[in-house]
Amino acid sequence: MLEIAALIGLFSWGMNSDRLTWKHAGVILLLASLFGGLGGLIAGVDGIPLGVAMIFTIAFELMLQTLVFFVGFGIGRYRARKAGISNIEDTFG
């Protein structure tokens, strides 16, 4: 349930963001490390070392959360552009 809440939060945060900052990357990396590490502890199997399971779950969480954030960011930018508010310097600079 916490994972779903985090993904919904990242999606809505991406939709409401005007430009990309290091804060976005830091929060995504922090959440991926937290949920991926916990998932790696839960998914640890006898045949797979714990460190390998944690690395793969952190990588999966990082890809999933980055994808959700950028889909939300893209939808938000598209909606702003349709409304006539977009400016490329505001997005990346």
VOBA-1610 file (N, C-alpha, C; in pm, whole numbers, padded with zeros to 5 digits, always signed):
BEGIN
Met+00081-00119+00000Met+00000+00000+00000Met+00086+00127+00000Leu+00197+00123+00071Leu+00285+00240+00072Leu+00347+00264-00066Glu+00376+00155-00136Glu+00433+00168-00271Glu+00335+00236-00365Ile+00209+00196-00359Ile+00107+00257-00445Ile+00089+00404-00411Ala+00089+00436-00282Ala+00077+00575-00241Ala+00196+00658-00289Ala+00316+00600-00283Ala+00436+00671-00330Ala+00430+00694-00481Leu+00384+00594-00556Leu+00374+00610-00702Leu+00270+00714-00741Ile+00158+00714-00672Ile+00056+00817-00698Ile+00109+00955-00664Gly+00181+00964-00553Gly+00240+01092-00515Gly+00343+01140-00615Leu+00428+01049-00664Leu+00527+01088-00766Leu+00460+01132-00896Phe+00354+01062-00935Phe+00282+01098-01057Phe+00222+01238-01046Ser+00155+01265-00933Ser+00092+01396-00918Ser+00196+01506-00900Trp+00308+01475-00834Trp+00416+01573-00819Trp+00476+01606-00956Gly+00491+01503-01041Gly+00541+01526-01177Gly+00445+01611-01258Met+00314+01590-01241Met+00217+01668-01317Met+00218+01815-01276Asn+00250+01843-01151Asn+00246+01980-01101Asn+00381+02050-01104Ser+00487+01981-01150Ser+00620+02041-01154Ser+00635+02128-01278Asp+00694+02245-01258Asp+00717+02336-01370Asp+00847+02304-01443Arg+00948+02258-01370Arg+01077+02226-01430Arg+01143+02116-01349Leu+01243+02053-01410Leu+01314+01944-01344Leu+01427+02000-01259Thr+01441+01948-01136Thr+01548+01992-01046Thr+01615+01869-00986Trp+01724+01893-00914Trp+01793+01783-00846Trp+01708+01725-00733Lys+01616+01806-00681Lys+01529+01757-00575Lys+01445+01640-00623His+01397+01647-00746His+01319+01537-00801His+01400+01408-00808Ala+01523+01420-00859Ala+01610+01302-00870Ala+01644+01245-00732Gly+01668+01332-00636Gly+01700+01287-00501Gly+01585+01213-00435Val+01465+01264-00449Val+01349+01199-00388Val+01322+01064-00455Ile+01334+01058-00587Ile+01313+00932-00657Ile+01418+00829-00615Leu+01544+00871-00605Leu+01650+00780-00562Leu+01630+00734-00418Leu+01589+00824-00331Leu+01564+00788-00191Leu+01450+00688-00180Leu+01339+00714-00248Leu+01226+00620-00242Leu+01261+00486-00304Ala+01337+00487-00414Ala+01377+00361-00477Ala+01467+00280-00384Ser+01558+00348-00316Ser+01645+00278-00222Ser+01567+00221-00104Leu+01473+00299-00054Leu+01394+00254+00060Leu+01305+00136+00024Phe+01221+00152-00078Phe+01129+00045-00113Phe+01202-00074-00177Gly+01306-00047-00255Gly+01383-00157-00316Gly+01460-00236-00212Gly+01516-00168-00114Gly+01586-00238-00008Gly+01493-00324+00075Leu+01378-00270+00109Leu+01280-00349+00184Leu+01228-00466+00101Gly+01204-00442-00027Gly+01160-00549-00116Gly+01266-00656-00132Gly+01393-00616-00137Gly+01502-00712-00146Gly+01512-00797-00022Leu+01486-00739+00093Leu+01486-00818+00217Leu+01372-00918+00218Ile+01257-00875+00168Ile+01141-00964+00166Ile+01158-01073+00059Ala+01212-01036-00058Ala+01221-01129-00170Ala+01347-01215-00167Gly+01429-01203-00066Gly+01551-01282-00058Gly+01522-01431-00061Val+01587-01502-00152Val+01566-01645-00168Val+01693-01717-00123Asp+01680-01843-00088Asp+01796-01918-00039Asp+01907-01929-00143Gly+01873-01944-00271Gly+01973-01961-00375Gly+02039-01832-00420Ile+01978-01718-00390Ile+02029-01588-00434Ile+02081-01512-00312Pro+02203-01460-00320Pro+02253-01380-00207Pro+02165-01256-00183Leu+02158-01214-00061Leu+02073-01102-00023Leu+02111-00974-00094Gly+02240-00947-00109Gly+02285-00825-00176Gly+02241-00818-00321Val+02243-00931-00391Val+02201-00934-00531Val+02052-00908-00542Ala+01974-00969-00453Ala+01829-00946-00455Ala+01797-00801-00428Met+01868-00740-00334Met+01843-00599-00304Met+01881-00508-00419Ile+01992-00537-00488Ile+02034-00455-00601Ile+01931-00462-00713Phe+01881-00582-00743Phe+01783-00594-00850Phe+01650-00528-00815Thr+01607-00538-00690Thr+01481-00472-00654Thr+01497-00320-00649Ile+01612-00271-00607Ile+01635-00126-00609Ile+01637-00076-00753Ala+01700-00150-00844Ala+01702-00109-00985Ala+01561-00111-01044Phe+01483-00213-01009Phe+01345-00219-01058Phe+01263-00103-01005Glu+01275-00073-00877Glu+01203+00040-00818Glu+01246+00172-00881Leu+01374+00187-00908Leu+01424+00311-00968Leu+01364+00331-01107Met+01362+00224-01186Met+01303+00236-01320Met+01153+00263-01312Leu+01083+00194-01223Leu+00938+00212-01211Leu+00903+00353-01166Gln+00970+00402-01064Gln+00938+00534-01010Gln+00978+00645-01107Thr+01090+00628-01177Thr+01130+00727-01276Thr+01030+00732-01390Leu+00985+00616-01434Leu+00886+00610-01542Leu+00756+00679-01501Val+00708+00650-01380Val+00583+00710-01333Val+00598+00862-01320Phe+00712+00908-01266Phe+00732+01052-01252Phe+00735+01122-01387Phe+00810+01066-01484Phe+00822+01132-01613Phe+00693+01124-01695Val+00614+01020-01676Val+00483+01017-01742Val+00396+01130-01686Gly+00396+01146-01554Gly+00323+01257-01493Gly+00376+01392-01537Phe+00509+01405-01545Phe+00570+01531-01589Phe+00532+01560-01734Gly+00534+01459-01818Gly+00497+01478-01958Gly+00351+01518-01973Ile+00263+01456-01898Ile+00122+01493-01904Ile+00101+01635-01854Gly+00171+01671-01747Gly+00160+01807-01695Gly+00211+01911-01792Arg+00324+01882-01859Arg+00377+01976-01958Arg+00285+01986-02078Tyr+00226+01873-02120Tyr+00133+01875-02233Tyr+00010+01959-02200Arg-00043+01942-02079Arg-00160+02019-02038Arg-00127+02168-02029Ala-00007+02200-01979Ala+00033+02341-01970Ala+00052+02400-02109Arg+00107+02321-02201Arg+00126+02370-02337Arg-00007+02391-02407Lys-00102+02301-02381Lys-00235+02317-02440Lys-00302+02443-02385Ala-00269+02478-02263Ala-00327+02598-02203Ala-00250+02724-02243Gly-00137+02708-02312Gly-00060+02822-02360Gly+00032+02881-02256Ile+00072+02804-02156Ile+00155+02856-02048Ile+00301+02811-02064Ser+00333+02725-02158Ser+00465+02662-02166Ser+00572+02756-02219Asn+00693+02738-02166Asn+00812+02808-02214Asn+00929+02714-02191Ile+01009+02684-02293Ile+01114+02583-02283Ile+01221+02622-02182Glu+01249+02751-02164Glu+01348+02791-02065Glu+01300+02764-01923Asp+01170+02769-01900Asp+01118+02740-01767Asp+01129+02593-01735Thr+01126+02507-01834Thr+01132+02364-01809Thr+01272+02317-01777Phe+01372+02359-01854Phe+01505+02305-01838Phe+01610+02407-01795Gly+01574+02528-01764Gly+01679+02621-01730Gly+01645+02718-01633
//
